[in-house]
Amino acid sequence: MMERLEARGRRIAERAADAAVERLAAEARAALPGLEIEAEAGRVTIAARSLGRRWLTDPALRWLGGLLR
């Protein structure tokens, strides 16, 4: 019984994490035009030419968690 509950909890957590990743990727695509943004298993990757320089000048890149509000 306990194993079933743990497995169910794990599935619920995985779905929630996947939804958060997809939501962050979608918000980042809308807020950060010109960047390549991909949603992967459990993470969002951002790629672009001169990304380091843009990271220094664009506050939206430094505070990506703010896009989830």
N, C-alpha and C positions, 0 to 999 in steps of 0.2 A: 504494500500500500504506500509506504513512504517513498519507495523508488518511483512509483507512478506520479506522485505529487512533485517530486524533484524534477522528473522529466518534463512534466507539464509546465512547471515554473521556468525551466530552462528554455522551453519553446516560446513561452510568452516573452521572456527577456530577449531572446534572439529576434523575435518579430519587432519588438519595440526598438531595439538597436538598429535593425535594418530600416525601419521607418524613419528614425532620426537621421540616419546617414542619407537617405534619399531626400528628406526634407532640407537638410543642410546643403546638399549638392544643388538642389533646385533653387534655393534662395541665393546661393553663391553665384550660380549662373546668371541670375537676374541682376544681382548687385555688382558683379564684377565682369563686365563685358570684355571680350578679347582674351580671356584666359581659357585654357583647356581644363575643365573640371570633370572628374570622373568619380562615380560612386563605386566603391569596391566593397568587398566583404568586411564590414566593420570600420571602414575609413573612407575619407574623401581625399583625393589627390588633386593638387592644383599644379599645372605646368604652364609656363609661358616664357617667352624670351625676356630677359632682363627682369625676372621675377624678384630677385633680391633687391634691386633698386626700387621697383614698384612697392615692395613690402615696406621699405623705409618711408615712402611718401604717401601711401594710401592707408589710412587708419582702418578701413574695412578689412584689409588683409590681416592686420594685426589682431583684430578682435572678431574672428569668424564666429565664435560662440554667440555673439550679439545677433547674428542672423536667425537664430532659433527662437527668438522671443516672439 
